[in-house]
Amino acid sequence: MSIPSRGVAVPELPEVESARSVIDRAALGRLIVDVDDTDSYVCRPHAPGEIREALLGRRLVAAHRRGKSLWCDTAEDGPALGVHLGMSGKIVIADADGTEIDGGDYWEGRRVQGDYRWSRFALTFDDGGLMMLVDPRRLGRITLDPHIELLGPDAAAVTPAEFRTAITKGTAPVKARLLDQHALAGIGNLLADEILWRARVHPAHRVDELDRPAVDRLLRATRGSVTAALDHGGVHTLTVIPYRKPGAQCPRDHAPMARGKVGGRTSWWCSAEQQLPH
């Protein structure tokens, strides 16, 4: 199995929700008897042993997500355990009888059961089970008491009023605003391209120049894209994602797909239907 390439979808809101649901289904209420927090890069700024000391003898009691951020409450007013999947992270829960479930980033080659070589952090439960962050690129992060309050509203639950405020403030390109986790949490590069394609909005369109119909289309596209990705297994399943490549044609009108940098990120759009206003 190879490490995922840069062309593969990386964890965005839907992938992080799949990791949260795995923890919710299979890790809550189990007594923690050991913690492997020896990877000082993934567990920075905590020193080795600091997270272990904070979690030993506790249980995870709830799993939460806002945008791409995932955290777990611990029993008896213990610290929150923050988990960031990075670019290729999965949560893997393996029981002593050999059964496993996982959730997180989509790997084109899949993860073979029992392959834990990229485990960067692990909880051991008193029944012999494990909960691991398995992350080939080592870009995930484990922290205590993460600063969730810095994030904007979750893209899966944002209200129309919150969305209008988040998306229209300032003069940034709309693609950059969709990617701003302080404005709207959970949208990454691929999901943003899908949203803009569905809404027929050019990624470089300035947010202060969006009219009300365009903002309404963006809201509908955000809701539809997030729902579709949650229902079908991740951002990689969305309609326009396979057409983000040289020589591809828009799956809706068959015009050539265009490519450029917007807000420092590679962006793809339909050359006919997503044009900047003159």
ChimeraX attribute file (.defattr): number of C-alpha atoms within 10 A of each C-alpha:
attribute: neighborCount
match mode: 1-to-1
recipient: residues
	/A:1	10
	/A:2	10
	/A:3	15
	/A:4	19
	/A:5	11
	/A:6	9
	/A:7	8
	/A:8	17
	/A:9	24
	/A:10	26
	/A:11	28
	/A:12	27
	/A:13	28
	/A:14	28
	/A:15	27
	/A:16	30
	/A:17	25
	/A:18	21
	/A:19	26
	/A:20	24
	/A:21	19
	/A:22	21
	/A:23	25
	/A:24	17
	/A:25	10
	/A:26	18
	/A:27	23
	/A:28	17
	/A:29	15
	/A:30	17
	/A:31	20
	/A:32	23
	/A:33	17
	/A:34	17
	/A:35	22
	/A:36	16
	/A:37	23
	/A:38	18
	/A:39	17
	/A:40	15
	/A:41	17
	/A:42	22
	/A:43	22
	/A:44	13
	/A:45	13
	/A:46	17
	/A:47	14
	/A:48	16
	/A:49	15
	/A:50	15
	/A:51	20
	/A:52	19
	/A:53	12
	/A:54	16
	/A:55	24
	/A:56	16
	/A:57	15
	/A:58	19
	/A:59	21
	/A:60	22
	/A:61	16
	/A:62	17
	/A:63	23
	/A:64	15
	/A:65	20
	/A:66	23
	/A:67	24
	/A:68	24
	/A:69	25
	/A:70	22
	/A:71	24
	/A:72	23
	/A:73	19
	/A:74	20
	/A:75	17
	/A:76	9
	/A:77	8
	/A:78	15
	/A:79	18
	/A:80	20
	/A:81	20
	/A:82	21
	/A:83	27
	/A:84	21
	/A:85	27
	/A:86	21
	/A:87	21
	/A:88	24
	/A:89	32
	/A:90	29
	/A:91	27
	/A:92	25
	/A:93	22
	/A:94	22
	/A:95	17
	/A:96	11
	/A:97	8
	/A:98	9
	/A:99	11
	/A:100	16
	/A:101	16
	/A:102	23
	/A:103	20
	/A:104	30
	/A:105	30
	/A:106	21
	/A:107	19
	/A:108	14
	/A:109	10
	/A:110	12
	/A:111	16
	/A:112	8
	/A:113	13
	/A:114	11
	/A:115	10
	/A:116	16
	/A:117	9
	/A:118	16
	/A:119	20
	/A:120	25
	/A:121	23
	/A:122	20
	/A:123	22
	/A:124	21
	/A:125	23
	/A:126	13
	/A:127	12
	/A:128	12
	/A:129	22
	/A:130	20
	/A:131	25
	/A:132	23
	/A:133	28
	/A:134	25
	/A:135	26
	/A:136	20
	/A:137	13
	/A:138	19
	/A:139	15
	/A:140	22
	/A:141	21
	/A:142	26
	/A:143	19
	/A:144	20
	/A:145	14
	/A:146	17
	/A:147	10
	/A:148	14
	/A:149	9
	/A:150	11
	/A:151	18
	/A:152	20
	/A:153	21
	/A:154	22
	/A:155	24
	/A:156	21
	/A:157	14
	/A:158	18
	/A:159	13
	/A:160	13
	/A:161	8
	/A:162	16
	/A:163	22
	/A:164	16
	/A:165	12
	/A:166	20
	/A:167	24
	/A:168	20
	/A:169	12
	/A:170	12
	/A:171	12
	/A:172	18
	/A:173	20
	/A:174	26
	/A:175	27
	/A:176	22
	/A:177	24
	/A:178	28
	/A:179	20
	/A:180	18
	/A:181	22
	/A:182	15
	/A:183	21
	/A:184	24
	/A:185	25
	/A:186	31
	/A:187	26
	/A:188	22
	/A:189	18
	/A:190	23
	/A:191	27
	/A:192	24
	/A:193	24
	/A:194	24
	/A:195	27
	/A:196	24
	/A:197	23
	/A:198	22
	/A:199	21
	/A:200	19
	/A:201	25
	/A:202	24
	/A:203	28
	/A:204	19
	/A:205	20
	/A:206	19
	/A:207	22
	/A:208	14
	/A:209	15
	/A:210	17
	/A:211	10
	/A:212	11
	/A:213	10
	/A:214	15
	/A:215	19
	/A:216	16
	/A:217	17
	/A:218	25
	/A:219	21
	/A:220	15
	/A:221	20
	/A:222	25
	/A:223	16
	/A:224	16
	/A:225	23
	/A:226	24
	/A:227	14
	/A:228	17
	/A:229	20
	/A:230	19
	/A:231	11
	/A:232	12
	/A:233	17
	/A:234	26
	/A:235	27
	/A:236	21
	/A:237	15
	/A:238	18
	/A:239	17
	/A:240	23
	/A:241	17
	/A:242	12
	/A:243	17
	/A:244	22
	/A:245	13
	/A:246	11
	/A:247	9
	/A:248	15
	/A:249	19
	/A:250	22
	/A:251	14
	/A:252	12
	/A:253	11
	/A:254	12
	/A:255	15
	/A:256	17
	/A:257	21
	/A:258	19
	/A:259	15
	/A:260	13
	/A:261	11
	/A:262	17
	/A:263	16
	/A:264	9
	/A:265	12
	/A:266	13
	/A:267	20
	/A:268	29
	/A:269	28
	/A:270	27
	/A:271	18
	/A:272	14
	/A:273	17
	/A:274	21
	/A:275	15
	/A:276	12
	/A:277	10
	/A:278	3
